[in-house]
Amino acid sequence: MKKINLLIVIFLTVVLTSFGQTTVTFFADKDATLREAYSGQNYGSEEIMFVGKDIGGSPSGVARSVLHFDISSLPANAHIESAIITLYGARHYVPVGTTNKSFLYNMTSPWNESSVTWASHNGSYTTYNGVYIPGTAIGHSSTDKILNITNIVQGWVDNPSNNFGLLMKLIDEGPSGFRIMSFLTRENQAASLKITYSQCVEISPNKDALLYSYSANNNYGTHTDFNARSWTRGGTPENERSVLAADLTSIPTNAIVTSAELIFTAYNSPSKGQHSCLTNQNTSTLFQLASSWNETTVTWNNAPSTTGAGIAVGAECSNINFPTRTYDNNTFKSWVQNWVTNPSQNNGVLLKVDTETRYRSLVFASSDNANTAIRPKLNICYYVPSSSIKSFRKSNIVNSNTEVNINPNPTNGQATILLNGFDMENTSVEIFNVNGQLVKSLNPTSNYFKVDLMGQSPGVYVVKIFDGKQVKVKKLLVN
């Protein structure tokens, strides 16, 4: 295949945010065809990549294609909501009685675009999490393929060292007969991967303490309980409150919190028992603290005051019926948002029963509990706003205001082109077929002009517009 001599190729990663999620579009940073008939030859600089059978004139000429996306800029804790790959069709062909149905698989070893061959990598893939590529219609076509590869991409995020890219191959490479799917490569129009994700983290509180009125000057920063109680000790009334804080500085201060939940787990404490409404309901409220405190020195007497209205919770009189307590409403989310945005105001929270008269009790495990599974935890999901466009490969700067409209497209041979943002005194238009041959060259004086490809073979053509400073490349399909 002869390479089309394009002057410029640009790959961009576009980042958008909306509705509490981030959407990023990546473009393939390398791709190539692997050809069985020429097993030692590299096809990493072609304009088109092939998947098919009887390619290159050999009766056993199987073709497979490989491509790769660099997604290393995604956060390590990204939860992939969706990952959609678009393969831009060049020219497919299926004769009657055959099919070009294919699969997209994870590759299992690294490769270089300028040296990968059939001999080196035709078997370097795993069928695990493979994605089906439906076949195309009988005859010639050039449809794009849009596929959901969410599970594959989540695997790359979870294990970045396993991202060796993708391999495409026919489902059945056995029967003879010419049949192909072909797609534009990054030398032309790179495959795109649109990823929507959110970031969710589980944070363990970095400090908590029990406040005990019976020993009001003693510190209980290592107590295994996180309680809110009003009880007696040896007949003497005593009250218990608890304070807790979590370090959120690992989250960027410009992050937008989409959800937040603080989870406590009830348990049967060896010294304080469990939830109880023995003589009174144990309704309680969680408050924000107004000032900082030290886990090793805080006591009932020196504990910071609370600020603002709290989050009230009704009675929970049984561990069996209420095994966990979760704070996840909009009020708590607003607290967390403020703590993220203004770290100096993150003083944590205090839990207390609403009426501190005996006998009522809430008993949860603290961060010092021996059972790590029941310690408090804070789950936060967020996104970081961005409207930036990051260039991965750039040999020139394209005016973002340039626009090329071709109508109709597909066409029977005649089309009209409308250009915006080009210097028309220096604009040239070249049209190439899929073999890289120049079939038409124009120097339009107006930004609105016609092109005539009547008499040319049906298929995909590449339209290149250049004004001495910038290049635009468009695909034109002739029926």
HELIX and SHEET records of a PDB file:
HELIX    1   1 GLU A   36  TYR A   38  5                                   3    
HELIX    2   2 ILE A   55  GLY A   57  5                                   3    
HELIX    3   3 TRP A  118  HIS A  121  1                                   4    
HELIX    4   4 THR A  150  ASP A  158  1                                   9    
HELIX    5   5 PRO A  160  ASN A  162  5                                   3    
HELIX    6   6 SER A  213  SER A  215  5                                   3    
HELIX    7   7 ASN A  330  THR A  341  1                                  12    
HELIX    8   8 PRO A  343  GLN A  345  5                                   3    
HELIX    9   9 THR A  372  ILE A  374  5                                   3    
HELIX   10  10 MET A  424  ASN A  426  5                                   3    
SHEET    1   A 6 LYS A 145  ASN A 148  0                                        
SHEET    2   A 6 ALA A  78  LEU A  87 -1                                        
SHEET    3   A 6 SER A 192  ILE A 203 -1                                        
SHEET    4   A 6 GLN A  21  PHE A  27 -1                                        
SHEET    5   A 6 PHE A  11  SER A  18 -1                                        
SHEET    6   A 6 ILE A 389  ARG A 393 -1                                        
SHEET    1   B 4 LYS A  30  ARG A  35  0                                        
SHEET    2   B 4 VAL A  62  HIS A  68 -1                                        
SHEET    3   B 4 ILE A  48  LYS A  53 -1                                        
SHEET    4   B 4 ARG A 179  LEU A 184 -1                                        
SHEET    1   C 5 LYS A  30  ARG A  35  0                                        
SHEET    2   C 5 VAL A  62  HIS A  68 -1                                        
SHEET    3   C 5 LEU A 166  LEU A 170 -1                                        
SHEET    4   C 5 SER A 102  MET A 107 -1                                        
SHEET    5   C 5 TYR A 125  ILE A 133 -1                                        
SHEET    1   D 6 LYS A 145  ASN A 148  0                                        
SHEET    2   D 6 ALA A  78  LEU A  87 -1                                        
SHEET    3   D 6 SER A 192  ILE A 203 -1                                        
SHEET    4   D 6 LYS A 377  TYR A 383 -1                                        
SHEET    5   D 6 ILE A 256  THR A 265 -1                                        
SHEET    6   D 6 THR A 324  TYR A 327 -1                                        
SHEET    1   E 2 HIS A  92  VAL A  94  0                                        
SHEET    2   E 2 GLY A 139  SER A 141 -1                                        
SHEET    1   F 4 LYS A 207  TYR A 212  0                                        
SHEET    2   F 4 THR A 236  ALA A 245 -1                                        
SHEET    3   F 4 ASP A 225  ARG A 233 -1                                        
SHEET    4   F 4 ARG A 360  ALA A 365 -1                                        
SHEET    1   G 5 LYS A 207  TYR A 212  0                                        
SHEET    2   G 5 THR A 236  ALA A 245 -1                                        
SHEET    3   G 5 VAL A 349  VAL A 353 -1                                        
SHEET    4   G 5 SER A 284  LEU A 289 -1                                        
SHEET    5   G 5 THR A 306  VAL A 313 -1                                        
SHEET    1   H 3 GLU A 403  ASN A 407  0                                        
SHEET    2   H 3 GLN A 414  ASN A 420 -1                                        
SHEET    3   H 3 TYR A 448  ASP A 452 -1                                        
SHEET    1   I 4 LEU A 438  LEU A 442  0                                        
SHEET    2   I 4 SER A 428  PHE A 432 -1                                        
SHEET    3   I 4 GLY A 459  PHE A 466 -1                                        
SHEET    4   I 4 VAL A 471  VAL A 478 -1                                        
END                                                                             
